[in-house]
Amino acid sequence: MAGGISLHAVDVARGVPAEGMRVELYALRDGQRDRLAESRLCANGALDHPVVGGAGVTAGVYEAVFHIGPWLRAQGVGAAEPAFLEEAPFRFTVTDVDQHYHLPLKFTPWGYSLFRGA
């Protein structure tokens, strides 16, 4: 897949994709935070939105926000309110719009890992 930004989340403590987790994707331009996408992850834990195919993606700085705490509470995992991890922000830079930027989140109620995947 060329171009675009894909987001994916997996609860590694329970071994399930984060279906229904709310995510937001912002472009940070000229001191402004412009929301490009706000959605809930699909059954496979991935974002289904036009940004995945490159819509609206230009070179620059972006921030993805994964709403972990509300998702854990909705799953009945027992996360307090507020949860230890309420949100997980991930700021990254797109330098080549012809490349695809796949950003997987692997998380538990107590920690997470975000990185650029293949």
C-alpha positions, -999 to +999 in steps of 0.1 A: +000+000+000+015+033-010+008+066+008-015+071+037-016+066+074-030+035+090-037+030+128-041-003+144-045-013+181-043-047+199-049-054+236-019-078+241-029-087+276-060-104+263-049-110+228-078-092+211-080-063+185-093-031+200-126-031+180-146+000+188-117+020+203-120+057+195-090+072+177-083+107+164-057+118+139-045+154+138-022+174+114-001+199+133+004+229+110+014+265+117+006+261+154-028+246+147-041+212+155-064+202+126-084+169+130-081+148+099-099+117+112-120+107+142-134+072+142-137+039+160-115+009+150-130-019+130-133-056+141-097-062+132-086-032+153-077-011+123-089+024+112-112+024+083-110+060+070-098+077+038-065+088+054-055+051+051-054+056+014-037+090+016-066+114+016-055+147+031-020+134+040+008+158+032+044+161+045+044+173+081+038+165+117+009+145+129-005+132+162-026+101+167-046+098+199-058+064+211-085+065+238-075+034+258-093+041+291-128+044+278-122+013+256-110-008+286-140+003+307-164-006+278-148-041+277-154-046+314-116-049+321-120-030+353-101+002+345-107+029+371-120+063+360-097+079+352-077+049+341-040+046+345-038+051+307-067+072+296-052+083+263-020+074+243-008+102+220+017+095+193+034+124+175+052+115+143+064+131+110+055+122+075+085+130+052+076+110+021+039+111+011+045+082-013+053+059+016+027+043+038+029+050+075+015+021+095+013+029+132+004-001+155-004+003+192+001-027+214-012-021+249-023-034+283-041-015+311-006-006+324+016+002+294+018+005+256+041+005+227+037+026+195+060+024+165+061+026+128+053-009+115+058-025+081 
